[in-house]
Amino acid sequence: MTADYGKLTWEQVRDADKDRVVILNVSATEDHGPHMPLDTDTVLGMAVANGVAEAAPDEVFVMPAIPYGFNEHHKDFPGVIWIQPETLINFVCDVTESLAHHGFRRILLLNSHGSNHPILDLAARKTVIRTGIICVSASYWNLCSDRIQGLRKSEVGGIAHAGEFEAAMYKHLHPELVDLDKAECQNLHDPDTKFFNLDLAAGGGKAMLMRWWSSVSPDGTMGDPTVADAETGKAFLEAAIEETTALVREMRALPILSRRDHH
């Protein structure tokens, strides 16, 4: 049986192992500097999800991606498609509740756009409350941040948005679509900050301030894509796939617990 949910027939859904983890990638369509396409988050998120399906074909189903996210703060850059957070939470919950209705008990909301993180956390919690199934949210870079640190070439601040991490992976996957001749280092990291480190692999921010993107980035980039290369991108992607596969296997081992109302 294929792991591609969209390629299943209704009879295959009926007869499927409902303890497979259903992976739903939620991403974004937005600026990634002058050197990368608008679909970066979707391409990379689905590369991780499909990589998990190749590694564990009998343990997951991969849903078609949701290619739009919460990113109105990017809209000063042409091409951005933004979804309001309340709309996105409700949309994702409609998908998860549909899956639960068909008997699936384990869902992974795999995030590939930073500002979706709180949205998907809430959607996962609401799904658990409404259905009683296991629903987990995770940003794929958080799952492999320690390994990214050991592979990176950029300084702290070089992996934030359209920087080394994303540019290297996209260059590995579709080198013809990444033009590093147009890339510039936009490392905005403040070494004196205690709370606002936005580097995705170096701990991330302990506090969150998300300004209008055009006020902090002149070209839509935050980080250093100039050091990106396909070989490192391949290693980044492999790390993300391996750690996401490990998460899937932990999810499959989790028991379904019954609530106990103490009124």
C-alpha positions as CSV (number, residue, x, y, z in Angstrom):
1,M,0.0,0.0,0.0
2,T,1.3,3.4,-0.9
3,A,2.2,5.9,1.8
4,D,0.8,8.8,-0.3
5,Y,-2.6,9.5,1.2
6,G,-3.8,11.2,-1.9
7,K,-3.2,8.0,-4.0
8,L,-5.3,5.7,-1.7
9,T,-8.7,4.6,-2.7
10,W,-11.5,4.8,-0.2
11,E,-11.4,1.1,0.3
12,Q,-7.7,1.3,1.1
13,V,-8.4,4.0,3.7
14,R,-11.1,1.8,5.2
15,D,-8.7,-1.2,5.5
16,A,-5.5,0.7,6.4
17,D,-3.6,0.4,9.6
18,K,-5.0,3.2,11.6
19,D,-1.9,3.4,13.8
20,R,0.2,4.6,11.0
21,V,1.2,8.2,11.7
22,V,-0.5,10.6,9.3
23,I,1.9,13.4,8.4
24,L,0.4,16.7,7.5
25,N,3.0,19.3,6.3
26,V,1.8,22.9,6.9
27,S,4.1,25.5,5.2
28,A,3.9,28.9,3.5
29,T,4.2,30.7,0.2
30,E,6.4,33.7,0.8
31,D,9.6,35.6,0.0
32,H,12.9,33.8,0.5
33,G,15.2,36.5,-0.7
34,P,16.1,37.1,-4.4
35,H,17.9,33.7,-4.5
36,M,15.2,31.2,-3.7
37,P,11.5,30.5,-4.8
38,L,8.3,31.3,-2.9
39,D,7.6,27.6,-2.4
40,T,10.7,27.0,-0.3
41,D,8.9,26.0,2.9
42,T,6.6,23.6,1.1
43,V,9.3,22.0,-1.0
44,L,11.5,21.4,2.1
45,G,8.7,20.3,4.4
46,M,7.5,17.7,1.8
47,A,11.0,16.5,1.2
48,V,11.2,15.7,4.9
49,A,7.8,14.1,5.0
50,N,8.4,12.0,1.8
51,G,11.8,11.1,3.1
52,V,10.2,9.6,6.2
53,A,7.8,7.7,4.0
54,E,10.8,6.2,2.1
55,A,12.5,5.3,5.4
56,A,9.3,3.9,7.0
57,P,6.9,3.1,4.2
58,D,4.6,0.9,6.4
59,E,4.5,3.3,9.3
60,V,3.2,6.6,7.8
61,F,0.8,8.2,5.4
62,V,1.8,11.5,3.9
63,M,-1.0,14.0,3.3
64,P,-0.9,16.6,0.5
65,A,0.7,19.8,1.9
66,I,-1.1,22.9,3.1
67,P,1.1,25.4,1.2
68,Y,-0.2,28.6,2.9
69,G,0.5,29.8,6.5
70,F,0.4,32.6,9.0
71,N,2.8,35.2,7.5
72,E,1.1,38.5,7.1
73,H,4.2,40.2,8.4
74,H,5.9,39.3,5.1
75,K,3.3,40.9,2.8
76,D,5.5,43.9,1.9
77,F,7.3,41.5,-0.4
78,P,5.4,40.6,-3.6
79,G,4.1,37.0,-3.9
80,V,3.2,36.3,-0.2
81,I,-0.1,34.5,0.4
82,W,-1.2,34.9,4.1
83,I,-3.8,33.1,6.1
84,Q,-5.2,34.5,9.3
85,P,-4.3,32.4,12.4
86,E,-7.9,31.7,13.4
87,T,-8.7,30.5,9.8
88,L,-5.6,28.3,9.7
89,I,-6.3,26.7,13.1
90,N,-9.9,25.9,12.0
91,F,-8.7,24.6,8.6
92,V,-6.1,22.3,10.1
93,C,-8.5,21.1,12.8
94,D,-11.1,20.3,10.1
95,V,-8.4,18.1,8.4
96,T,-7.4,16.3,11.6
97,E,-11.0,15.7,12.6
98,S,-11.7,14.3,9.2
99,L,-8.8,11.9,9.7
100,A,-10.0,11.0,13.2
101,H,-13.5,10.3,11.7
102,H,-12.0,7.8,9.4
103,G,-10.3,6.0,12.3
104,F,-6.8,7.4,12.3
105,R,-5.3,7.7,15.8
106,R,-1.9,9.3,15.3
107,I,-1.3,12.6,13.4
108,L,1.9,14.6,13.1
109,L,1.5,18.3,12.1
110,L,4.9,18.8,10.6
111,N,5.7,22.5,10.4
112,S,8.0,24.0,7.8
113,H,7.3,27.7,8.4
114,G,8.4,29.4,11.7
115,S,5.3,31.5,12.4
116,N,3.1,28.4,12.0
117,H,4.5,27.0,15.2
118,P,2.0,28.4,17.7
119,I,-0.8,27.8,15.2
120,L,-0.1,24.1,14.9
121,D,0.6,23.7,18.6
122,L,-3.0,25.0,19.2
123,A,-4.4,22.9,16.4
124,A,-2.8,19.8,17.8
125,R,-4.2,20.5,21.3
126,K,-7.7,21.2,20.0
127,T,-7.6,18.0,18.0
128,V,-6.7,16.0,21.1
129,I,-9.5,17.6,23.1
130,R,-12.1,17.1,20.4
131,T,-11.2,13.6,19.3
132,G,-9.1,11.9,22.0
133,I,-6.5,10.8,19.4
134,I,-2.7,11.5,19.5
135,C,-1.9,14.7,17.6
136,V,1.6,16.1,17.8
137,S,3.0,19.3,16.3
138,A,6.7,19.8,15.5
139,S,8.9,22.1,13.4
140,Y,11.3,19.8,11.6
141,W,14.4,22.0,12.3
142,N,13.8,21.8,16.0
143,L,14.0,18.0,15.8
144,C,17.5,18.1,14.4
145,S,18.9,21.4,15.7
146,D,21.8,19.7,17.5
147,R,22.9,17.9,14.3
148,I,22.5,21.1,12.3
149,Q,24.9,22.8,14.7
150,G,27.5,20.2,13.9
151,L,27.1,20.5,10.1
152,R,26.7,24.3,9.6
153,K,29.3,26.6,8.0
154,S,27.6,29.9,8.9
155,E,28.1,31.8,12.1
156,V,25.2,32.1,14.7
157,G,22.5,34.1,13.0
158,G,23.2,32.4,9.6
159,I,20.3,30.0,9.9
160,A,17.0,31.9,10.3
161,H,15.1,32.6,7.0
162,A,16.4,31.8,3.5
163,G,19.8,31.4,5.1
164,E,22.3,28.6,4.9
165,F,20.0,25.8,6.1
166,E,17.1,26.4,3.6
167,A,19.3,27.5,0.7
168,A,21.6,24.4,1.1
169,M,18.7,22.0,1.2
170,Y,16.9,23.6,-1.7
171,K,20.2,23.6,-3.7
172,H,20.5,19.9,-3.0
173,L,17.0,19.2,-4.2
174,H,16.6,21.6,-7.1
175,P,20.0,23.3,-7.8
176,E,18.7,25.0,-10.9
177,L,16.2,27.1,-8.8
178,V,18.7,28.5,-6.3
179,D,20.8,31.4,-7.6
180,L,23.5,32.1,-4.9
181,D,24.9,34.9,-7.2
182,K,21.9,36.9,-6.0
183,A,22.4,35.9,-2.3
184,E,23.7,38.3,0.3
185,C,24.6,37.7,3.9
186,Q,21.9,39.3,6.1
187,N,23.1,38.0,9.5
188,L,21.2,40.2,12.0
189,H,22.2,38.3,15.1
190,D,23.0,40.5,18.1
191,P,25.7,38.7,20.1
192,D,24.7,40.7,23.2
193,T,21.1,39.5,23.2
194,K,20.0,37.2,26.0
195,F,16.5,36.6,24.7
196,F,16.1,37.3,21.0
197,N,18.3,34.9,19.2
198,L,16.4,33.9,16.0
199,D,18.9,31.4,14.8
200,L,16.9,28.2,14.3
201,A,19.8,25.9,15.1
202,A,21.4,27.8,18.0
203,G,18.7,27.6,20.6
204,G,16.2,30.0,19.1
205,G,14.7,32.9,20.9
206,K,13.6,32.5,24.5
207,A,11.3,35.4,23.9
208,M,9.5,36.2,20.6
209,L,9.2,39.5,18.8
210,M,8.2,39.3,15.2
211,R,8.4,42.6,13.5
212,W,7.3,43.6,10.0
213,W,9.7,41.6,7.8
214,S,10.5,44.6,5.6
215,S,11.6,46.5,8.6
216,V,14.4,44.1,9.5
217,S,15.3,42.5,6.1
218,P,16.1,44.5,3.0
219,D,15.7,41.6,0.6
220,G,13.6,39.0,2.5
221,T,16.6,37.1,3.8
222,M,17.6,36.7,7.5
223,G,20.8,34.7,7.7
224,D,23.7,33.8,5.5
225,P,22.9,31.9,2.3
226,T,26.2,32.7,0.7
227,V,27.9,29.7,2.4
228,A,25.2,27.2,1.4
229,D,26.2,24.2,-0.7
230,A,24.3,21.1,-1.9
231,E,26.5,18.6,0.0
232,T,25.8,20.3,3.3
233,G,22.1,20.6,2.3
234,K,22.0,16.8,1.7
235,A,23.3,16.3,5.2
236,F,20.9,18.7,6.7
237,L,18.0,17.0,5.0
238,E,19.1,13.5,6.0
239,A,19.3,14.7,9.6
240,A,15.8,16.1,9.4
241,I,14.4,12.9,7.9
242,E,16.1,10.7,10.4
243,E,15.0,12.6,13.5
244,T,11.4,13.0,12.1
245,T,11.4,9.2,11.6
246,A,12.5,8.7,15.1
247,L,9.6,11.0,16.3
248,V,7.2,9.0,14.2
249,R,8.3,5.8,15.9
250,E,7.9,7.2,19.3
251,M,4.4,8.4,18.4
252,R,3.5,4.9,17.2
253,A,4.6,3.5,20.6
254,L,2.5,5.9,22.6
255,P,-0.6,4.5,24.3
256,I,-4.0,5.9,23.6
257,L,-5.1,7.1,27.1
258,S,-8.6,7.5,28.3
259,R,-9.6,10.7,30.0
260,R,-11.0,10.5,33.5
261,D,-13.5,13.2,34.5
262,H,-13.2,13.8,38.3
263,H,-16.4,15.8,38.7
